Amino acid sequence: MAVTANSEHPKIHRFPQYKYVDAVRWLPLVSAFDRFAVLALFDFDSDASSIEIHSFKPNPISLEPQSSWVSPLRVSSLKASQFLQKTIIVASTHSGSLHFLFSDSANASLESEVSVPEGALHSVSASCVDLMDGGMECVTVGEDGKVNLVSVGNSNLNYRRVFDSSGLVSYTAAKWASPMEFATGGYGFSLQWWDQRKPGGPVSQFKGNWDQKLSAGIVHSIDIHPSRKHTCLAGGSLGTVFAWDLRWQQQPIILSGAGAGAGAGNPVVQSICKSEVWEVQYDRCIKSNTSSTRILPSMVCSEDGILAVIEQGEESIELLAEPCAINSFDIDRHNPLDVICSLEWEAVAILTR
């Protein structure tokens, strides 16, 4: 049995925003006393979008806005990283534009911004962007079947098309695995593995032996653990969470959702939710004695308002159950006991485990 930090109920703090919260991310830690989060917000009344940096204070728990940037359109994907002494925030919009925001790590003020205009990368909304850890390069994917790499130059953004399926394949998720490799996901619970050293298309593709119901599913989120980059974790339709191990490429390891327990090596488990899994991340808070053949513990959020921890062969742990969708969440990399998530009912929740 895993030893977890979830033996007691987490403390939950909710902060109304009075705007729709499309995405939330912790920013890289500056000091033990200065912690910040970035929010992508949308105001239905004014049709205005913005990205805001909020200061998180633990005693007492508070979340206060520090700086903001007006987005030309609603944000479709949001990521953050740190390069040298600068915090980098990258956001894609529903028009297909891409924006790099640069913040001073000391006071979380937004200092500058460079953009790729709409139409240059995608003809539709960019489904997902992922920013390389500690780097200045991001990968963008869209339902138009385009895969792009974008990097920050001396005074502008450099971008190139990696692949264009001409709409035959739609991509909905992406995640870096190394400075040269990344994974993408899309319809039919498909996953693709890309290596920049081998251009021309994905070097490996996964299409599991799903039943008819699952073959129409969509991968919404991907995560790759830095110590096990050969295993890709994915979450999507019908509450499905599964792993793709490059060493056994055509056998999905189903952790939750429709079809859980089907197939050799998949023990029967109870699904934690039955709706869309909007985001999945490896949970580094869990201390689990797992072998190299077991999937590391993960956290998921869903359309039916569930935030939970899933561990292979164990009963899922429900952390939060809301009467509305939980659209995104982020585990603080430096303080993994703290989780921030966006609630569909115009609020942000912070859990302390």
N, C-alpha and C positions, 0 to 999 in steps of 0.2 A: 504494500500500500504506500502511496506517495505521501511524503510529509509536505504539507502545504502551509501557506500563510493564510488560508481561508478557513481555519478551524473555528473562528469566531465571525459573526456577521460584520461586514465592513461598515464603516461610518459613511453615510451618504449625505452630501451637501448639494442642493440644487440652487442654481442662479438663473432667474428669469432674464431673458435678453430682449423680449418683445419684438424679436425678428426671427425668421427661420434660420436655424443654424445648419448650414450645409456640411461643414467639416470642422474638426478640431485637431490640433496637434500640440504636444509639448515642444517647447523650444529647447535646444541644447543648454545644459546647465552652465550657468555663469559662476555662481557661488552657492553655498548652502543657504544663504539668506536672500538670494535674488533668483526667483523662479518665474518663468513666463510661459504663457500658452498663446497660440495664434488661432483665431476663429474666422471662418468664412461665413458672412451673414448676408441675408437677403430680406429686404423689406417689401412685402407684397403691396402695401399701401402706396408707396412711392416708386415701386419697381426699381429700387436702388440696391446695388451690391457693394459690399466692402469687405476688407480684410483688416482685422483689428488684433493688436497685441494686448493681452491682459496680464496684469501682475497677479501672481498667486501668493497669498500670505497664509501661513499655517495657523497662527495664533493671534486672534481668532481666524477661522477659515474665511477668506474673502477672495474675490476675483474682480479686479478693477481695471477698466480700460486705460491704456497708456498712450497708444498711438494708433492711427488708422490710415488706410489707403482706399480710395474709391476705385472699384473695379468697373471696367466698361460694360461688363455683362456678368451674369450669375456664374459663380465658380463651380466647376465640375469636378475638380480634383485639387488637393492641397498637400504639399510635403514641405519639410524643413530639415536643414542640416547645418553644419558649421564648417567653415573653411578659414583656417588661420584664426584671426580675431573677429571675423564677421559671421553673423548668422544669415543664412540664405533661406528665403522662402520662395517656393515656386508654386504657381497656381495656373491651371488651365481654365478656360471659360467655355460656355455653351456655344460660343461663336467660333471656337477653334483657335483662339489666340492663346499665347503663352506669356507669362509675366514672371520675371525674376525680381524679387524685392530684397534689398540689402539692409540689414539692421545692425546698429552698434550693439555689441553683446553686453556692454556695460549698463546701458539705460533702456534698451529695447526700443529705441526710436527708429522709425523707418527713414532711411537716409536717401536712397535712390532706387530707381527702377529701370529695367530695360525689358523690351517686349519683342515678341515675334507676332506680327499682325495676323488677323484672321485670314484664312485661306492659304497661308504659306505652308502650314503643316498639315492641316486637316480640312476637308470640305464640310465636315459636320463637327459636332462637339467632340473635344478630346476626352475619351472615356476615362483615361488614367494617365498620370505622370508619376515617375518615381525619380527621386534625386539621389545620386550616389552618395553614400556616407563619406564625409570628409572630402568630397570632391566638388567639382563645378560642372558636372555633366548630368543631364537627365534624359530619360527615355520617355517618349510619348506614344500612345497608341489610341486608335479610334475605331468606331464601327465602320468607317469607310475603308478599313483594311490597310491603313498606312501605319508604318512603324518608323519613328524618327529619333535621331539623337541630337541633342542641343547642348552646346557648351558655351561658357562665358569667355569671350576674348578680351583684348585690352580695353576696348571701348564699345563693343557690341556683342551680339549673340551669333554664334556660328551653328548652323544646323545642316543636317544632311538626311536624306531619305535612305533608310536601311532596307525597306521592303514595301511593296505596294501590291496587294492582292487584287486590286481593281474591284473591290467589293465582294469577291468570292469568299473571303474569310473576314469576319468582324472580330476585332480585339476589344476586350472590355477591362483587362487588368494587366499590370506589369510590375516587375520587381527585379532589382539588381541582385545578382548572386556574387559577382566579383567585378573588378574594374574592366574585364573583358566579356563577361557573360551576364545575361539576364533572361528572365522567363516572362512569357505572356500567356494570357488565358482568354477564352471567348465562349462562343455558343457551342452547345453539345458537350459541355464540360470538357472542352479541349484545352490542352496546354502545349506550349511550344518552348523549346530551349534554343537560345541564340548565342553564338560565339563570334565576336567581331573579327577574330583571326580567320574565320571561315565564312566570308561574305556570300550573298546570293540567296539566303533564306535560312530558316531554322535548321539547326543541325540534328534536332530530334523532336518528334512530335508524339503526343499522347492522345489517344482516343480509346478510352476503356471500353470494355464489353458491357455497356450499360443496357438496361432494358428500354423499351420504347418510351416510357415516361421520363426517364432520366436523360435520354439522348437529346431532348429538347431543352435541357437546363442550360444555365449561364453561369460562368465563373465571374463573380463580382470582385474577388480579392485574392491576392497571393502573398505569401510570406516565405522567406528562405532564411534559415538560421545560419549565422556566419560559421559555426563549427561543423555544420552538416549541409553544405551547399548542394549535395547530390539529391536532397529531398525537398520537394516543392509542396508546400501546404496550400490548399485552395478551399474557398468557401463560396457557395452560390445558391442556386434555386432549391426549393423544397427542403430547406434546412440542412442541405448536404455539406459536409466537411470531409475532405479526403486528402490523401497524400499521394504524390507521385514520386517514387524512388527510381532514379535513373539506372539503378543496378538491376531492377526488375520492371522494365518500362511499361508493359501492357497490363499490369495487375494493379488496379487502384486499391489503396488501403483506406477503406471507408471508416470514418471515425464517428459520424453522426448523420442523421437525415434519412431520406428515403433510400431503401436498399441496405441500410446498416445491418451488418451481420451476414450479408450475402457473399459467397465466394470463399475460397480456401484462405485460411489465415486471418479471417475477419470475425472475431468473436461477436456474439449478439450483444448490442448495447442499446440503451434507450435513447432516442433522439431528444435533444434538449429543446428543439423548436422545429416547426414544420413550414415556416415561411422563408423568405429570402434572407440569406446570411450576407449582410452588407460588408462586413469587414472581419478579417481573421488575422491574428498575430500570435507568434510564439510567446508564451508567458514565461518570462525569465525569473519570475518570482517563485515559481514552483521548484522545489528541490526534490528531484525524482531520480531514483537509481535505475535508469533505463539503459539497456544495451544499445548497440549501434543498429539493431534491427527494429527497435521500437521507436515510434514517433514521439517526439518531445511534446510536453503539454502545450495547449494553445488556448487563446481566449477568442470569443466570437460575440458579435452583436447582430440583432435580427430585426426584421420588419415587425414581428409581433412583440417587440419590446423586451427581449431577453438579452442580458449580458451574462455570459457563463464561461467557465473554464472546462475544457474537454481534455481528458487524458486517455490514451488508448488502453482499453481493458478495464477502466475504472468508471464509477458512476460520475456523471457530470455534476459540477458545482454551480448552482445558480447564484450569481452575485447581485443581480438587479432584475426586477420585473416591473416594467412600466406599462401604463395603459395606452402608450403610443410607441411608434417605432423609435429604435435607437439607430441613428443613421451612420454614426462613425464613433470610433474611440481611439485612444492612444495610451499605451503604458509608458510611464516615465522611465526612460532608459537608465537614468541615474538613481531614481527612487522607485523601483518597480512595484512597491506597495501602493503607489498612487496611480489611479486611472482616471482619465477625463473622457467624457462621452457627450455627444450631442443628442438631444431629445427632440422629436418632431414637434412637440408642443412648446416650441420657442424657449428652450432652456438648455443650460449646460449642467451636467452633474459631475461631481468629483467624488470618487470613492477612495477611502483610505483603508487598506486591508490590515 
